[in-house]
Amino acid sequence: EQTISLSSKSPQSHLCAHLLTRTTLSCFCAHHHSGVVMMLSALGSSLRVVFSPPIIMRDGACLSNRRRMSSTSASTSTPVNVFFPERHQLRHHRRRRRRRRRMMMRSAASPRATTNDDAKNVVDEEKAPSSFLGEEEVTRRRSKKMVVSVTGATGFVGTKLVESLLRDGHEVRVLTRSIKRAKRKLKPETLPKGTLLLIEPTKWPLGIKGSTHVVNLAGEPISTRWDENVKKDIMNSRVQTTEAIVSAIANVKEESKRPKVLVTASAIGYYGTSDEETFDESSGSGSDYLSSVCRAWEKAAKKAEEKTNGETRVVFVRLGIVLDRDGGALGKMLPTFQLFMGGPIGDGGQWFSWIHRKDAVRIIKESLVNEELKGAINATAPHPVKMRDLTNSLGKELGRPNWMPVPDFALQALLGEGSSLVLQGQKVLPKELLREGYRFEYETISDALNEIVNE
């Protein structure tokens, strides 16, 4: 009896192992959306095979990952003992399979220019969304270096945006109120190599001059107890910062040094709350406090287009509830579930329009380069869920019960008016992004939570 260990680092590799004896083991590896498929045939002697890929297909059926099985070759009764990897290895291979599947979907959707004389049938590759482009086209577009000024770069989304832009080879200018705090949050020594400038408020106009793009994510946190002073800070931190940026853009007299794009954050709080209505970019604004903040925020940003005679394209990214492990709403929920004390917030019937942080960063980057994106876009996943569905999925991923709801009165006592953030919701759909052909990396809450929990 001989032991052979097989693995495939490349999804398109072909393996063929020959025994030193007269027995031959032939293996075929083919790339598939679900991963690497291993097909075996053994002749002449008993083999003990250890597989590193987590799934083996036999006769069109997927065998169990965690148990030892004995299968028989179609041409002989020779047994083949199959040993599968440990749980942590399975998680690693599942993540690799999902990444490969997403890459294949994007490559398959890559547009191709045609030789047809009819201009309507020719794809304008410069305007095509990057989520539709193949690897070569994405690389070509990334080679067009951008100089991006970013406010709010130390926030939950901003930190990942800075990292992603540097990784793609762009220059990043962080417009910050405190250079010391920015260094502590961003940890420049851990970021990808590239040009990163930290600029204090008095020099923001100099930082914006010469930038090709500006991203405005600045704003005080809203997940706190509101009083009149806090509400004033929430409004002013967004509107006044945006007005300062717009003024700096408009004051750049040399057209070649003026930013061509301003992408500013907004929020789905623009629409107000509802248990029944479905909102998209064409829906009107609500009548509550957060709606008024979003209206003033977007109005201030819109002036950049007016003051530059339309030369600066403005995009309002209305962010949903951003999910990731180390912050945001999910960062506060995970510890309670890990202590077996998790449950829905309120009655669990409110809508939860969410977005994975990786998709939020990709949407902002798409807004920078896709000239077809103008005005408001909803940065939410295409499948919003109810709060109880979110907590059920989270409990399932963590292997924890979903049994201890947080009552309304407790949150109202803790957060006051701010409790409306979690006790009331809205169902928001990303109509404009879907119309442009954007492909979400995480479309469903189960996919997002699986990646976050098992990361």
N, C-alpha and C positions, 0 to 999 in steps of 0.2 A: 504494500500500500504506500502510495506517495502523496505528498501534500503540495498543492500548488496554490499560491496566493495571487489573485488577479485584481488589478485596479486599472482605472482609466482616468488619466488627468485631462485628456483632451476629449471633448464630446464627439469628435469625428474620427477618433483613432480606430485602428483595426489591430486586434491582438490575435496571435496564433501561437500556442505553446505546444511543443512536441516533447513527449516523454522520452527519456533515454532508452526505455524498453520498447517493445513493439507496439505499445498502446499510443494512440494519438488523441489528443484533446484539441478540438477546434473551437475557437471563440469568435463571435462576430459582435462588434459594438457599433450601434447605429445611433445617431442623434435623433431624439424625439422630444416633443414638448414636455413630456413627463420625466425626461432624464435619459440616462444611458440604459439601453436594453441589452441584457446579456443572454445569449442563446447557446445552449451547450449540447454536445453529443459526445458520448464517451464509448469507446470500443475496447473490449478485451480485458480489462482489469478493473479493480475497485479503486476509485479516486476519492480523495477528500479535498474539497475545494472551499476556500474561504473567500468570500466576496466583500470588497470594500464599497461598491455601489449599494445603496440601501434597498433597491427593488430589483427583482429578477422576474421576467415574464416567462411563463411556460404554458404552451398551448393556449395563448391568449388570455391567461388569467394571472392576476397579480398575487404573488405569494406573500404570506404574512412576513413583516419585517423583523419581528422579535423572536421568532421561534426557529428551532432547528428542524429542517425538513429533509426527507429522503425522496428523491425523484428518480425515475427510471428512464433510461434512454429509449427512444422510439425503436431502435434497431436491436437492442439487447436488454437483458434483465440486469445488467450491471448497475449496482446502486451508486448514486452520487450524493454524498452527504454535504448539505449546504449550511454554512454558518453565517449568520447576519451580524452586522455591527452593533455597537452600543447606542443608547438613545442620543447622546451628544453628537455622535457621528451622523445619525439619521437627520438631526436638525440641520447640521452643516450641509448635507447633500440636498435637503429640501430647499434650503435657501439658494443653493447653486442652481437647482432646477428652475426655480421661479425666475431667477435672473436671466437664465438662458432663454426661457420662454418669452419674457418681455423683450429681450433683444431680437428674437426671431420675429415677433409680431411687428416691431418697429421696422426691421429690415424689409419685411414682406410688404409693408405699406409705403415703402420709399417711392416717391414720384419719379417718373422718367419723362424726359422731354421727347417729343415726337417730331418727326420730320414733316408732318402734315402742314400744308400752307395755311390752313385755317388757324389764325392766332388764338382762337378760343380753346383749341385743343392742346396748346403748348403750356406746360407748367412753368411758372415763374419761380425758379428754385430759390432765388434770394428772398422771396416772400413766403415760401412754403414753411409751415410750422416745423420746428426741429424735431418734434416727436414723430414726424412722418419720414424723416430722412435716414438714409443708410449711414453706416459708420464713416465712409469716406466723405460724405457731404457734411456730416456733423463736424468732422475734423477740419474741413476747409473753412466752415463758418467760424469755428472757434479760433482759427488762425487770425481772424480779423480782431486784433487786440482792441479792447475797450478800456476806457478810463472811467471808472464808476465811483462817484461820490455817494456815500451811504450815511444817512442819519439813522439812529436807532440800531446801530450795528452791534450793540452789546445786549440786545434783547433776545428772546427765545428764537425768533426766526432770523434776526440779523446776524447772529454769530455763525449760523450754518450757511447763510448767503455769502458772507465774507470768505469763509473757507472754500466754498464751491467756486467762487469767482477766481480766487487765487489759484486753485487747482487747474482751472481752465486757461491760466496764463494771462489773466487780465490785471491791470493795475487798479488797486482799491484805495480810495481816500476816505477814511473814517472821520466824519464830522461829529465831534463829540463834545459834551459839556465838560468832561473831565478826562484828561489824557491818562492820569493815574488809574482811574476806574476802568477805562477802556483796556489798558494793559492787563489789569487783573482779570477782566472778563474774557478777553480774546486770547490771552496767552500767546503772543506772537511767536514765541520760540517753538510752539507745537504746530503752527499752521504750515501749509505747503509753502515752498519757497516762491517768492515773488515780491512785487513792489507793494508795500503797505505803508500808507502815510496816516498818522494820527494828527488831526487838526483841531485846534481849540476854537471856540466861537468867534473870537475877534478876527480870525483868519479864514472863516468859512467862505467869504466871497472869493478869496484867492484860490481856495481849493476847488470851488465850482468852476472857475475860469479855467478852461483847458480840458475840463471833463467832457466826455462824449455822452454820458448818461448820468442821471441822478436817481437814486432810490430813497424815498422818504418813509421811514418806519418809526419815527419818533413818536412818543406819547407815554404819559404816565399810566401805570397799571390801573385797571378798572375793577379787578377782583378784590375789593376791599369794602369796608363799611363807608357809605357815602354820607357826607355832610356838605354844607354849602361850600366850605373851603376846598374839600376834595373834588367836588363837582367842578369848581372853577379851575382847579389845576388840571383836571382831565381835559377840559375844553381848551384852555390856553396852551397847554403843552403840545397839542396837535395843531391848532389853528395858527398860533404865533410862529411856531417853527416852520410851518408850511409857507406862511407869508414871507418869512426871512429868506427861504430858499428861492421862492418865486422872484423876489426882488433882486437877489444875487444873479439869477439867470438873466433877467431882463436888463440888468446893468452891464452885461458883457457886450460891448459894442462890436467887437470883431466876430463876425459870423462864424468863422472857422474855429473859434475857441468857445462858442456857446453850446451848451448841451442840447442835443437833438431830441432827447427823450426824458420825461419826468414820470417815474412810476411811484405813485404814492399809495400807501396802505389806507384802507378804509375798513369797514366791518359790515357783516350781515345784519348788525343792529340797525342799519339804515332802514330796514323794512318794518321795524316793529316786531311784535309777536303775534302768533296765531296758532291755534290747534288744528285748524281746518284748511286755511288758505295755503296755496303753493306760490312761492315767489321766484321770479327770475329778474334779469336786468331791466326789463321793461316795466316792472312793478313800481308803484309809487312808494314814497317814504312814509314811515310811521309817524306817530304823534307823541312818543315818549321822549325821555331825556336823551337816551343814546342815539335815537334817530336824529335829534337836533344837532348832536355832536358830529355825526357822520355827514350831515348836510353842510354844516359850516366848514368841515374839513375838506370835502370835495370842492366846495365853492372856492375856497382859497387856492387850491391846486389848479383849478380850471383857468385862473387868471394868467398862468404861465403861457398858455396857448394864445390868449388875447394880447398879452404884452409883447409877444414875439411875432405877431401877425401870422400865427398858425405854423411857424417854423419849428416849434417845440411840440412834439406829440405828447399828450398827457393820458395816462392810464390810471384808473382807480381800481385797485385790487381789493375787493370786498372779501376779506378773509373770514372763513368759518372758524369753528373752534379747532385750534391747531393741536394735534396729538403727537406726542413722542414721550419717551420714557423719563427724561430728565427735566421735565417742567410742564407748564400748562395745566390744563384740567386733569389730564391722565396722571401726571406726576403727583397730584394730590390724592387721587383715588387709589393708586397702586398700593401704598402702605396699608390702608385699611383692609383691602382684599387679602394681602399677604398675611395679615393677622386674623384671618377668618371672620372679619367684621364688615365685609363689603355688602353693598346693597344699592338700590336705586335712590335717586335724590327726589324728594317729594313723592307724588303718586306714580312716577315713572312714565306718565303718558305724554310728556312734553317732547316736542321734536328736538333732535340733536343733529344739526348740520355741521359736519366735521370735515377736516382735511388733514392728511398726514403731513408732517413737517417737510419731508423730502419733496412731496408734491407741491407744497406751498413755495418752496425755494425754486423748483423747476418752473412754476407758473410765473414767478417774478422775472426769472431769467428769460423766459419765452416772451414776456411783455417788453423786455428791453430790445429784442431783435426782430420781433414779428410786427411789421408795419401795419398789418391788418387789424391789430388790437388797438382800439382807441376807446376812450371813455370808460364806462364801468364794466368790469367783469367779476363774476362771482367765483372766488377761489374756494369751492366746496366740492367734496366728492359727489359723484352722480347718484349715490344711493344713501341719502340721509336715513337715520333710524330714530326710533323712539328711545328715550332714556332707559327703559327697562330692557330693551334689546341690547343696548350697549353694555349694561352691567351683566346681563346673561352671558354675552360673548366673552367679556373680560374674565368672569368667573370660570368659564369653561377653559380658556387658555391657561389660566393660572392653576387650575385644579382646585378652586376654592368655591365655597358656597356663596350664593347671592341671596342673602336672607334678611339682612338688617337694613331696612330703608332709613334714610335721613328725613325726619318729619319736617313739614313746611315751617312750623312755628319755630323750630330750632334755628333754621337758617335765617328766618326773618329777624329773630332776636340777635343773631350774630352779625348779619350783614345789613340789616335794615332794608332800604330801598335797593341796595345792590344785590339782594337775593333774587331779584327778577332775572338776573343773568342765568341762573341755573334752574329756577322754578318755572320759567316760561321760555318757550323756544319758538322756532320758526322753521318751516320746511323750505329750503332754498336749493335751487338747481342751477348748475353752471351752463346755462344755455349757450352763451357766446363761445366758451371754450370748446364745447362739443361741436358747435357749428364750424369752428375753425379746424376741427380734426384733432384736437389735443387728446392724447392718450394718457390716462391716469396710471401711475405706477401702482396705486392702491385704490381700487374702485369700491371694494366692500369693506365693512368694518371688521369682518373676520380676517381678511388678508392683512389689514393694517395692524390689528392687535397681535396677530401671529408673528409678524416681523418685529414689532416693538418688544413683546414679551420674551421672544427667543433670541433676540439680538445678542 
